[in-house]
Amino acid sequence: ASYVYRDAHGEYLFEHVRLEPKTFRFRRRDASRTGGYAWDLKGVTVVLYRLPEVIDAIRSGRTIYLPEGEKDADNLCRIGLAATTSPMGAGKGKWLPQFTAALADASVVVLADN
């Protein structure tokens, strides 16, 4: 699976790719590389998943659900909820200040993995 991250205006930034066996890697477009991608985040602004939708939901006063992972965020969106996640997953040092700033005016429900 490939989860595309976009800036506030909907422009492509990077992807979080799930590989088998279950591992994750980041990639960004880079026409100078074989295959058209660089497998890193060099020079990329790191944002929350589904950021444009999250911004719209916050403006509409909707609650934002914060599960641990893109797959769960997508599943919540499929049932009509507004959801996002951190690209780095949960854990110390993985939640960045820009994520807090993006959700500053939102009502957020954190759905931690069990």
N, C-alpha and C positions, 0 to 999 in steps of 0.2 A: 504494500500500500504506500501511497505517496500523499502526504498532507501538505498542501500549499499554504504558505503564510504570506499575507498581503498587508501593505501599509494602510493607513487610515483612508486613503483614496482608492483602495482596491488594486494598487499596483503590486505585481509579483516581487517578493523579496527573496524567499528561499523555500526549500522543502525539507520536511522531516520524513525520511524514507524508512519503512519497516522492511527488514530483510528476514529470510529464513535460513537457519534457525533464528528465533526471535532476538534480533538486535536492531538498533536504530542508528542511522547516520544522517547528517545534514548535507545538503548540496545546494548550490546556487548556480544560476546560469552563467556560463563563461564560454563565449564563442571561440576563444583562443585555445581551449582544451579539447582533446580528443573526446568525442561523445557530447560535447557542448555543456558540460557541467564540471565544476570544481567541487570536490567533496570536503568542503569546509564552510565556515561562515565569515571569512575574512572580508572586512569592509561592509558587512551587512548590519543593518539596524535590526535588532532582535525584538520582536513584538509578540503579543498574545495571539493565539490561534483564532481565526475568524474575526479579526479586529474590526473590519468595516460593519459587520452585522452586530457586533457588541456595541459599537458606538451608536448605531441606530436604535438598538434596544434600550440603551441607557437614556437616550433622548426621549424615548416613548414611556419611560418610567417602568420598564419591565425588569423583573428580577433576573440576574445573571447567575447561571449555575456553573460551578468550577469543579469539574471532575479531574481525575489524574489521567489524562491522555486524550489524544485527538479522536480516537475511535469512540470513546464514551461521549465526548462533546458532540460529535456528529450524530450519535444515536439520540441524544437529548434534543437536538435541533430537529430531527425527523419527527419527533412527537410534539413539536411546536414550542419548545422552550428555547430561550437564548442561552448559549453555552460557549465557554472558552476554556483554554488550558494553557499552561506554560510549556514552551517547547522543550525545556530541559527536564521536565518532570518535577516530582516533589523532592524535597530534601534541602538541607542546609546549603545556602549559597546559590540556590538555583532560582529563587524568586528575585527578580530584578526590580529596582525602583520604578522603572518605566511601566511595569505591570501594575503596580499600586496606583500610579498616576492615571493610567487608563481607566481604572475602576473607581476612581475617587468619588464620583457622584452616584455610584450604583449601590443597589441592595444586592448583596452577593451571598449565595449559599455554597459553602465548600462541601464537596462530596469526596471525602478522603477514602482511599482504598482500605479495605478491611484486612 
